[in-house]
Amino acid sequence: MNIPVANPMAQCMTQKDELIEAITKVFDTCHFILGENVTQLEKTIAELCGAEYGIAVNSGTDALVIALAACGVGPGDEVITTPYTFVATNEAVMVLGAKPVYADINPRDFNLDVSKIEAVITPRTKAILPVHLYGQFCDIEKFEEIAEKHNLKLIADGAQAIGASRFGKGMGAYGDAATISFYPTKNLGGCGDGGMIVTSDPAIDEAARSLRFHGMKDGYNYKRIGFCSRLDEFQAAVLNVKVKKLAQWNEARRAHAHYYIERFKDLPMELPVAKADNYHIYHQFTIKYGKRDELRQGLADMGIGSAVFYPGPLHTQDAYKCLGYSEGDFPIAEGVCKQVLSLPVYPELGMDNAKIVADAVCDIVSKLG
Ligand SMILES: Cc1ncc(COP(=O)(O)O)c(C=O)c1O
């Protein structure tokens, strides 16, 4: 048996002919940078996220860097964020010369705990950067209230949450900007790297568009120090094909997740909780279980993939020790890292394989206790 934890190949194969046709069209035009495919994708994704503008860039990481820079984050600023995320969220802050200031997470949904934000605001705080982790929105409207009260920028890292919503509104409807990743295993994954910033603020749109293109404004005039971070036409063409299936794929992920929740409800583990008013798109289906390493090994022995996102919180990583935090500073994030395990939930898994995974988990856990 071979059930991987993610399977971008299976997804590409379902649309192979259409994808090759779209790529061939780009090849035939030889218009590789900032052409009609990027324009179309920016329009589609902005609409999908409830934003006025979409600015396509090279990766979800660059989307973060450019969104933060477009919001005025720079050297000496502090940005409040989570220690429990993919490293890019923090890296983006650091490469701009700003400092990530962490608050602990909520143990039930793994997102930044909004009740811990105000305690870490200082005169240097410039922005709040929560993450919509695993495909579920954080309490973004409460972050908005805090940002407004303290005159801070609010940028959400929505790399894992394209198509998710809260109170029926997508990530572009909240805060100053949000960012998306098109990494191949994401809910909307390209055939390579890609990302996007969504915003409804024309000033952020203008700054981000200029920043992704060397800080250029109107030809060879440079308004700011920028980056070289344009999404290429091949990726945009691929994503324009794939985005048509996004809603259907997100529904398939949800069906697998709901099935697991039903099957695992009596097991001695904590299951993902979809908060009321959230449309959770299960980028990951992540359980908490004290014997997760044994469970992971048992699944691997049966040919079933699983993954640990994330094995260590960022404040304990070598590269981030310079921030001055120590083990014990964020006990919830630290504890969660020891227990989390993500199971296969991607759309192409199918109910037959979801049943195989569920049977295996139930069997192993019944023996482990
Ligand atoms: C939460 C989070 N932020 C940022 C990123 C960075 O995206 P990318 O890999 O497209 O640079 C990722 C993707 O891996 C992510 O999961």
The ligand as an SDF file (V2000), in Angstrom:
LIG
                    3D

 16 16  0  0  0  0  0  0  0  0999 V2000
    1.9490   29.3190    6.8240 C   0  0  0  0  0  0  0  0  0  0  0  0
    2.8430   29.4780    5.6310 C   0  0  0  0  0  0  0  0  0  0  0  0
    3.3670   30.6840    5.3790 N   0  0  0  0  0  0  0  0  0  0  0  0
    4.1580   30.8910    4.3110 C   0  0  0  0  0  0  0  0  0  0  0  0
    4.4650   29.8710    3.4460 C   0  0  0  0  0  0  0  0  0  0  0  0
    5.4310   30.1390    2.3410 C   0  0  0  0  0  0  0  0  0  0  0  0
    4.9310   29.8600    1.0840 O   0  0  0  0  0  0  0  0  0  0  0  0
    5.9150   29.4510   -0.1050 P   0  0  0  0  0  0  0  0  0  0  0  0
    6.4120   28.0770    0.1580 O   0  0  0  0  0  0  0  0  0  0  0  0
    5.0340   29.5420   -1.3170 O   0  0  0  0  0  0  0  0  0  0  0  0
    7.0110   30.4500   -0.1440 O   0  0  0  0  0  0  0  0  0  0  0  0
    3.9200   28.6080    3.6490 C   0  0  0  0  0  0  0  0  0  0  0  0
    4.1520   27.5140    2.6890 C   0  0  0  0  0  0  0  0  0  0  0  0
    4.8770   26.6190    2.7980 O   0  0  0  0  0  0  0  0  0  0  0  0
    3.0980   28.4010    4.7850 C   0  0  0  0  0  0  0  0  0  0  0  0
    2.5690   27.1930    5.0410 O   0  0  0  0  0  0  0  0  0  0  0  0
  1  2  1  0
  2  3  1  0
  2 15  2  0
  3  4  2  0
  4  5  1  0
  5  6  1  0
  5 12  2  0
  6  7  1  0
  7  8  1  0
  8  9  2  0
  8 10  1  0
  8 11  1  0
 12 13  1  0
 12 15  1  0
 13 14  2  0
 15 16  1  0
M  END
$$$$
